[in-house]
Amino acid sequence: EACYLPAGLALVAEYHGDRTRSLATGLHQSGSYFGMVVGGLGGGWIGEHYGWRPVFILLGGLGVVYGVIVMFGLHEKGEMRADSNSVGAGAFFAAVGELISLPGFLKLTLVFSAMSMANWVLYAWMPLYLYERFHMSLSRAGFSATFFIQIGSAGGILLGGWLADHFSSRTSRSRVLTQAGGLMAAAPFLLFVGITGSSLPLLIALVVFGVGRGAYDANCMPVLCQIAPARLRSTGYGLFNCAGCIAGGVIAAAAGALKATMGLGVTIQVTGLMLFGSALLLLGLRPGLTTTSQNVQAGRAVEST
């Protein structure tokens, strides 16, 4: 999965220009949101009636079929093949060094990590939080903690993709501004999740958080495309994922360790504040001032040197 996503997003981004890139990325990623909902419900039903083994056999089989389709049915564009690096440890570290030197890349990595921390806290602890604070049954808590966020995210990723594409002709900052707006919308509702004592407002807040998260997710790769040449985009998104997984794992473990003293609600509120700070970081970015072709030429000059 970790190998698929950066390469898949980079491939989608390369085939789409400014008019469709964010929406195309959003459509691709919306599958993961719908999959979490359908997989949670359908997987539970299959497991209950037929056991857990058929679930894994079904999903593994679909993955093999999809892998064959991708191998023979998709092709990289000519400029992507011509702009690729040689494979090896030296090439990898050179690519990482070049990415770090790109203006805004470290800020984007930091923001991605903050979003991952919010996601991991909710995925790891929200069912227990609903069970303990709102006295939901285990099955209802598990469903509510997943369904409302993912449905909101599916809508937000399509809305955020369309908005960013629509305004891309007016400003080169449309994608990063859409991301910032999504985080600004998500942050207060995440704070509200940590303080409310009523279940209905809580579920509404989870939906709105999901919408904001989706608007951010739809534009992660498109914003990266504005600062990185095609040959570095898969590596760049892979670094995003790596940093996000590490940060998310750390805060999920910390939330569990501090649960008895601070409570889960406080940790959720902290992640909301982090998202608000991340939105401010994004507002300070100016991507898109250097075109992709200029980035490619600069990268080739570095290689030849």
PyMOL commands that set and color helices and strands:
alter all, ss='L'
color gray80, all
select helices_A, chain A and resi 4-15+21-50+53-73+78-82+89-101+105-133+138-167+174-193+199-217+220-227+230-262+264-283+292-304
alter helices_A, ss='H'
color red, helices_A
deselect
rebuild
show_as cartoon
